[in-house]
Amino acid sequence: MTPRHTCEWTPTPDGFACTECDATTPQCINEKARGGPHPTRTSNLICDPCLQVETWVLDDIAAALEWWDPRDAYRRKSPMAFDLTRATGTSHNRLRTPDDVRAELIRWATIWAALTDGSNGETTTKFLTSRHLWAAHNPDTSRWHEYRSEVRKLRHAARAIAGLTPDRHPEACMHCGGRIVQDRSDHEWQPLEHGLADTIRCTGCALTWNDRAAFQRNVRHHIWALPHDHPDELVTVDQAAAIYPDVPRGTFRRWLHYDRKQELRELPERDWTARGEPLYRLADFHVKVLERTREGRRGKPARPA
């Protein structure tokens, strides 16, 4: 008797084939999940891990809505007050209560019930879960990929409605440009005891700061260091004014006004933003700022860089 082995799958035009035996298996319909195209390892068109994930998404929606407090409908009275419009995104602004999210799930359940043998009285979540395998095998009829996208948006909306999504800060990370947030839940989407974490974190590079004040100090230090660390950085006049807060904005514009009249320019435009704003080399502005600090003029001098 030939000992059983674990199949090693290799892609074929029709799916995947084992490199050691004659076994074949389809490619999972969720080809972008789990790092790219992968075998189902069964005769099904969806692998068991991907099927399980779809169940977990629905479970996550139900779990999030259990944390909803009726006071969340009145933001000023709620301990979890937050900007729901910003949290849910413009395409799902209509999702403002748990009933709104449940209505969308019922809509999908109604569509699938009409295409299959109907419902046996299960809850909406259980019914959808029971039809996942059918839906994956009939992706055009069931609108499988649209469904998967929608339920993930519903999960995000449910977490936002329950006040579990992070608060977004207006600044971008000075190191990677990522989004800066302050969490209201832990990594398992359980609400934090005090409602809002002290720690500020970047969703891009994962850097953290102990609190808002520490983050702002880091931002200021980074801005002041820019002329030395990144002299070739291109900036607008407004950005230059933020980097040199002790130089009046009008001073920058006066420098540019006189510079445009010169045959040999010291502050030439280097590029333009998508909105048509001129961009200037930061080092060029830095030279002018240093000259200004050495003038011995009356009034508050520019901050030395």
VENHU-V593347 format. One record per residue. N is the residue number from 0. SS is DSSP state (h for helix, s for strand, l for the rest). PSI is psi in whole degrees, 0 to 359 (999 if undefined). OMEGA is omega in whole degrees, 0 to 359 (NA if undefined). Layout:
BEGIN
[[N SS PSI OMEGA] [N SS PSI OMEGA]]
END
This chain:
BEGIN
[[0 l 129 181] [1 l 126 180] [2 l 145 179] [3 l 151 179] [4 l 164 175] [5 l 121 184] [6 l 137 173] [7 l 114 190] [8 s 140 175] [9 s 142 183] [10 s 145 173] [11 s 169 177] [12 l 335 183] [13 l 2 182] [14 s 242 178] [15 s 150 178] [16 s 147 179] [17 s 141 180] [18 l 350 184] [19 l 347 179] [20 l 188 183] [21 l 6 183] [22 l 143 174] [23 s 161 180] [24 s 150 180] [25 l 164 170] [26 s 138 181] [27 l 137 181] [28 l 333 176] [29 l 65 189] [30 l 335 181] [31 l 350 179] [32 h 159 174] [33 h 35 173] [34 h 6 178] [35 l 191 181] [36 l 136 182] [37 l 155 181] [38 s 152 175] [39 l 336 181] [40 l 7 176] [41 l 190 176] [42 l 354 180] [43 l 162 179] [44 l 1 176] [45 l 138 182] [46 l 159 182] [47 h 318 178] [48 h 319 179] [49 h 323 178] [50 h 320 179] [51 h 322 180] [52 h 319 180] [53 h 325 176] [54 h 318 180] [55 h 325 179] [56 h 314 178] [57 h 321 178] [58 h 322 179] [59 h 322 179] [60 h 312 180] [61 h 318 181] [62 h 320 180] [63 h 316 184] [64 h 339 177] [65 l 338 180] [66 l 356 182] [67 l 135 178] [68 l 132 179] [69 h 333 178] [70 h 342 178] [71 h 343 177] [72 h 344 179] [73 l 94 194] [74 l 323 183] [75 l 337 181] [76 l 348 188] [77 l 135 174] [78 l 350 180] [79 l 32 183] [80 l 139 181] [81 l 170 181] [82 l 96 185] [83 h 322 180] [84 h 316 180] [85 h 324 184] [86 h 323 185] [87 h 340 181] [88 l 158 187] [89 h 329 184] [90 h 346 181] [91 h 31 179] [92 l 339 180] [93 l 346 182] [94 l 91 185] [95 l 350 180] [96 l 163 175] [97 h 324 180] [98 h 328 177] [99 h 317 179] [100 h 315 181] [101 h 325 179] [102 h 323 178] [103 h 321 177] [104 h 319 178] [105 h 325 178] [106 h 315 178] [107 h 321 179] [108 h 321 179] [109 h 318 179] [110 h 313 183] [111 h 326 179] [112 h 322 179] [113 h 337 182] [114 h 349 180] [115 l 216 183] [116 l 23 177] [117 l 187 182] [118 l 149 177] [119 l 27 179] [120 l 11 178] [121 l 164 171] [122 l 162 181] [123 h 314 181] [124 h 315 180] [125 h 323 179] [126 h 313 179] [127 h 318 179] [128 h 319 181] [129 h 342 181] [130 l 1 181] [131 h 316 182] [132 h 318 177] [133 h 315 183] [134 h 320 180] [135 h 330 179] [136 h 348 179] [137 l 63 190] [138 h 327 180] [139 h 315 180] [140 h 315 184] [141 h 346 187] [142 l 48 187] [143 h 311 184] [144 h 325 175] [145 h 318 178] [146 h 313 182] [147 h 319 178] [148 h 318 183] [149 h 316 183] [150 h 332 176] [151 h 324 174] [152 h 323 178] [153 h 323 178] [154 h 316 178] [155 h 318 180] [156 h 319 179] [157 h 317 179] [158 h 323 178] [159 h 317 180] [160 h 323 181] [161 l 0 179] [162 l 30 182] [163 l 344 182] [164 l 152 182] [165 l 153 170] [166 s 133 179] [167 s 137 175] [168 s 151 186] [169 s 334 183] [170 s 155 171] [171 s 158 178] [172 l 132 182] [173 l 349 181] [174 l 322 183] [175 l 353 182] [176 l 7 182] [177 l 173 182] [178 s 137 179] [179 s 127 185] [180 s 165 175] [181 s 120 190] [182 l 149 172] [183 l 356 179] [184 s 164 178] [185 l 188 184] [186 l 346 176] [187 l 14 178] [188 l 36 171] [189 l 135 183] [190 s 142 178] [191 l 148 186] [192 l 321 184] [193 l 13 173] [194 l 316 184] [195 l 128 180] [196 l 149 173] [197 l 326 186] [198 l 137 173] [199 s 137 180] [200 s 158 176] [201 s 130 179] [202 l 349 180] [203 l 291 183] [204 l 356 176] [205 l 13 173] [206 l 149 180] [207 s 154 175] [208 s 146 187] [209 l 326 180] [210 l 179 183] [211 h 320 181] [212 h 318 179] [213 h 321 178] [214 h 315 181] [215 h 325 176] [216 h 320 179] [217 h 321 178] [218 h 314 181] [219 h 318 179] [220 h 318 181] [221 h 318 180] [222 h 316 181] [223 h 332 182] [224 h 347 184] [225 h 312 182] [226 h 329 181] [227 h 319 185] [228 h 330 183] [229 l 66 184] [230 l 336 181] [231 l 5 178] [232 l 138 178] [233 s 131 185] [234 s 156 172] [235 l 172 177] [236 h 318 180] [237 h 320 179] [238 h 321 177] [239 h 321 179] [240 h 327 177] [241 h 326 180] [242 h 326 179] [243 l 75 187] [244 l 341 181] [245 l 358 175] [246 l 119 180] [247 l 144 180] [248 h 323 180] [249 h 333 179] [250 h 318 177] [251 h 316 182] [252 h 326 177] [253 h 318 176] [254 h 314 182] [255 h 322 180] [256 h 312 181] [257 h 326 183] [258 h 324 181] [259 l 343 181] [260 l 352 184] [261 l 145 177] [262 l 318 177] [263 l 102 188] [264 l 143 176] [265 l 338 182] [266 l 61 180] [267 l 151 174] [268 l 131 182] [269 l 336 180] [270 s 184 178] [271 s 149 177] [272 l 173 178] [273 l 336 179] [274 l 5 177] [275 l 12 178] [276 l 136 179] [277 s 147 178] [278 s 140 183] [279 s 152 178] [280 s 129 184] [281 h 322 180] [282 h 329 178] [283 h 317 176] [284 h 323 184] [285 h 321 178] [286 h 317 180] [287 h 322 179] [288 h 318 179] [289 h 320 177] [290 h 321 182] [291 h 323 180] [292 h 340 181] [293 l 1 183] [294 l 339 183] [295 l 25 182] [296 l 158 177] [297 l 155 180] [298 l 175 183] [299 l 123 181] [300 l 162 175] [301 l 151 178] [302 l 126 177] [303 l 137 182] [304 l 999 NA]]
END
